[in-house]
Amino acid sequence: MKRWLPAGFLLAAALCPAQEIRGTILGSVTDPAGAAVPNARITVRNTGTNSAVSAATNDNGNYQVPFLPPGNYAVTVEGQGFKRVERTNVRLGTTEQLTLNFTLEIGATSESVTVTAAAPMLNTANAELGTVIDNRYVGMVSVSLSRNVINLRNLSPGVTGGTGTYTSSAQGDFAIAGGGSGTGRNEVILDGMPNTTAGGTFGFIPSLDSVEEVRVHTTMFDASMGHSNAGALSITTRGGTNDLHGAVYLFKRWTGLYANSWTNNRLGLAKPPVEYQQWGYTVGGPVYIPKIYNGRNRTFFSTSLERDHDPRELTRQARVPTELERAGDFSRTVNRQGGAFAIYDPATTVISGATATRQPFAGGRIPASRLSPIGLAVLSRFPSPNSGSSTQLEAYNWAASKVYAVDQHQAGVRIDHEFTSKQRLFGRFGFLDRIQQAEDLFFGATSYPVSGSSDLGRLFRRRINVSLDDTIVLSPTLVGSVRVGVLSYISDSTAGAPGADPNDLKLPPVIVSNQAFRGWSTFDLGGNMPVIGATKSFSREMVYSLLSTWTKLAGQHAVKFGVDYRLARNSNVAPGASATGSFAVGPTFTQSDPFNRNAANTSGSGMASILLGLADSGTFGFNSPTSVQNHYAGLFIQDDWKLTSRFTLNLGVRYELEMPYTERYNRNSYRFDETAALPVRVPGLDLRGGVLFAGVDGNPRAIAPDKNNFGPRIGFAYSIRPKTVLRGGYGMFYSTISLNTSFFGAVNTFNAQTTFAGTLDNGATPFNTLANPYPAGLVQPIGSSAGILSQIGDALTVFDDKRVNPYNQQWQFSIQHELPSQIVVEAAYMGMHSLKQIESFNLNERPDLFLALGRAENNTLPNPFRNVFPPTSTLGRGATITQSRLWPRFPQYTTLTLQGVNTGRALYHSLQSKIDKRLTHGLNALFSYTWARTMDNNTTSIINPRRYRSVSPVDQKHVARLAFTYQLPFQFQGNRFLKQVAGGWAASGFFTLASGTPLSVSHANGRPIRISNPRLGGPVSNRIGDRVTGGRVANPYFDVNAFLPLVDQYQIAPDGPTLDELRAPGTRSLNASLFKSFPIRERVRAEVRLEGTGVTNTPNFAAPGTNMNQTATFGVITSAGGNRAMQGALRFVF
């Protein structure tokens, strides 16, 4: 299979572009009596390049001209014995199927009739839902100041997700029409080629000024589109024309144009300086080399260059140690509820059955003789409190703000060449470099500051996208296109304190001498304290694409068929945080009763625990590099069948085959064998279940592929009246599994994680300490050499060998109506059922029957695994073990995580409406409103997943958006001065109103029990805005007394993971722009702009704290966005 599959699809492509972004002009030609006119000549001419494509009507009078780039066209029809007809002002959008029907008048062909009416606004050709965002809005409407073309997706109904900055790489997390929020679930297409990396994020992002238009595919009932959850985003770049055109521009932001953020004002921090600037140019035209070549009407170029300097504000809050706490004195510390606080001595632990007791440290002070040099060194690295003098645990007592810069360089070039009227060639090259050098607020000491982004440190990312397309007209009714493309993505990042001397933290030699790179170990003390540490990673992703589409017109059928082939590769070197040592330190060792960890136990602190040289858990890792790849192929056929002049039926099917991932050196598992007998004997236990490795002992290199991915597509378009169309459709779509090693099946033995055992009895007594964390040494990578005994005594992660591609069933029914003044209104019901979605489970989850035993799990007994399992393993250490270690189905593993399980389900219903007003009286406007409901059962429980079915965490009930551009009607014909000053003004705006997403409340022992309605005031879940009025919000945001903490981790909360009646604050924002044009000479003008986001300076509040254990922030909103930001611009357009 491996040998013939790629070659077979390459051959199929050569003999027969999917994801086509070019449009089609089609229709019928009749005489005055309504009879078909065969053999009429159709000429479609691009008015910008003067390039023309010809076709002919068939015996039924139908014609079709496919593979037309978006742009303006003139269509001419000539038939023997009829007058020549020319229709001008025809605008064709991305992937649009534009129906133009002609009725010819009897007469000589030398006579002509010119039709200048605008092209039809209704879609009468297919069932697709979507929004074309053309040059009326591209570059005119400020969705965000970042000028990121991807953000234009938010003008369409059915889209959820925020806006990313132009220099942001975290832009893959958005959803189209219930397709699910998450990386790689929606296809991104650039000039008809895949623009999604092997890991599922966006590839090359062109500059906004180089983009012709964007199309949001809310549905994809055309079988030529796939490799997606059923939504896609198509971007078309601007090509050259016969006229030299372009722009030179500078966008700049100043501190004075910004309002301070709500968060800074709350913390008493000054407004940080802002010095953003973006400059660049675009230019396009005919290729002209004096005395050598004149490409007018034949060869065209378009190029762009852009540079961004993007200083960013970084504001952080944290709980840091006081001067007394750094020295082990907690006498003035209060607990997280503001009451009396005590720390207890773990050396005095007395265990009695399922409980334990300890003696407190006298006066809340740890004796100097007990203080750990490591603990003292770690706490000394935190800054001193500067925000109030609070000594309350988990309460923020430190805040700071600074600015760091992200620089980005982008360039692109496009060439279009017409060999003949029957063959056209297109090529494009683009690269984008992003360079970030950000030192965090602890001057490199922390990797992941609490309440903030982890995207800190040095980051370099490079994206390169190359594509080539050849379109051939073999006959008037047969046209084909073949495309090839390469997408490259490189990411090199370091964060935290790489390069820092580990001896600064007094770390032991076993850590210092074995680090993969020099740096501080990671220490997570919890309680809203920053995390000290360092991490590094490097990855290279490549996607090679070959796509081909052919169209054939036969009678009333327009048939399209083709192939979509891709080879994706991902090479990754990620030492990670564990490569320098990683430790989690909580309050367990200094609490009064380590077995009682509910909210009532307010004693103990991670700071006190680390000062004793103790930690709860940790790892030290040797992570091997990985190099994985997979093949993907899609075959499709689509028939658009024009049954009558008013009714078109769309029928299609797409077959998709995604081959399983393989690793170059077989550094991965094949599957987990649940029945395999282990060659070790433990008294009283029949140990079964072990991992099998790829390419070893006759095992295949990969699991079997899912060969059942047939996706039927059906749709219709029915013109019930000349200005009203009914449309509907249904389709099945198969999602890809992103080439991500977490879903790939890498086994711990290739990464050699050595587990730090801070305790063997659930925190009652310490076992290993930070001074000697790994007394048995460090586990080295052994690969597959241990065979079925790999990871015995430790945690094991495997991939489900029975996994199949997740799929979605999507349907829609809509009505479209054209009103006077170039207005189209559309209302649609759209639904989606997502099945076999990917989840992960712990196969060692304890069945419900053991939950009734409660704290009996803490009872100890002699360790049966000692001297049987490796002494470096977690279960092979210690003379005793807790009883609960013997309860799981596979007791030989501490946890057994099964990834890639097809148990997830989701159901999406929506009502989507849109009003699109084309330019009249200087006004363009696009309004959209979406009501939606999303339910899912995504969970980590393999025993009873239906218990957790609830409203989805990405559910947004209401989203309303309005975008407009308006040319101000100030005209002065006589006075030149007044004409220059008062004329040429334009304005645009973008208004968003959206409800919040559901919240999930957590507790140390799981989800707490909801005992009353947590809402304050009215029905939160059914209102846009959600109780945020006048820039103020209730704090706490919800009734924190509506939740009852679980007594222990063995209680089961009745509510699902998310609460429909408890939602985060909604979003309200208004962006606006003001433009002034100054004519300089013919076809040359200067343009001055002022653009702003959040112009009303209304805060958009973040979600409140939902961790019941963190009482200082539970129910409290601590940050907000939406502060007013503005930028000015100067553009020269020619």
Secondary structure, 3 states (H helix, E strand, C coil): CCCHHHHHHHHHHHHCCCCCCCEEEEEEEECCCCCECCCCEEEEEECCCCCEEEEECCCCCEEEEEEECCEEEEEEEECCCECEEEEEEEEECCCCEEECCEECCECCCCCEEEECCCCCCCCCCCCCCEEEECCCCCCCCCCCCCCCHHHHHHHCCCEECCCCCCCCCCCCCCEECCCCCCCCCCEEEECCEECECCCCCECCCCCHHHEEEEEEECCCCCCCCCCCCCCEEEEEECCCCCCCEEEEEEEECCHHHCCCCHHHHHHCCCCCCCCCEEEEEEEEEECEECCCEECCCCEEEEEEEEEEEEEEEEEEEECCCCHHHHCCECCCCECCCCCCCCCEEEEEEEEECCEEEEEECHHHECCHHHCCHHHHHHHHCCCCCCCCCCCECCCCCEEEEEEEEEEEEEEEEEEEEEEECCEEEEEEEEEEEEEEEECCCCCCCEEECCCCCCCCEEEEEEEEEEEEEEEEEEECCEEEEEEEEEEEEEEEEEEECECCCHHHHCCCHHHHCCCCCCECCEEECCCCCCEECEEEEEEEEEEEEEEEEEEEEECCEEEEEEEEEEEEEEEEECCCHHHHCEEECCCHHHCCCCCCCCCCCCCCCHHHHHHCCCCCEEEEECCCCEEEEEEEEEEEEEEEEECCCCEEEEEEEEEEEECCCEECCCCCEEEEEEEEECCCCECCECCEEEEEECCCCCCCCCCCCCCCCEEEEEEEEEEEECCEEEEEEEEEEECCCCCCHHHCCCCHHHCCEEEEECECCCCCCECCECCECCCCCCCCCCCCCCHHHCCCCCCEEEECCCCCCCEEEEEEEEEEEEECCCEEEEEEEEEEEEEEEEEEEECCCCCHHHHCCHHHHHCEEECCCCCCCCCCCCCCCCCEEEHHHHCCCCCCCCCEEEEEEEEEEEEEEEEEEEEEEEEECCEEEEEEEEEEEEEECCCCCCCCHHHHCEECCCCCCEEEEEEEEEECCCCCCCCHHHHHHHCCEEEEEEEEEECCCEECCEECCECCEECCCCCCCCCHHHCCCCCCECCECCCCCCCHHHEECCCCCCCCCCCCCCEEEEECCCEEEEEEEEEEEEEEECCEEEEEEEEEECCCCCCEECCCECECCCCCCECCCCCEECCCEEEEEEEEEC
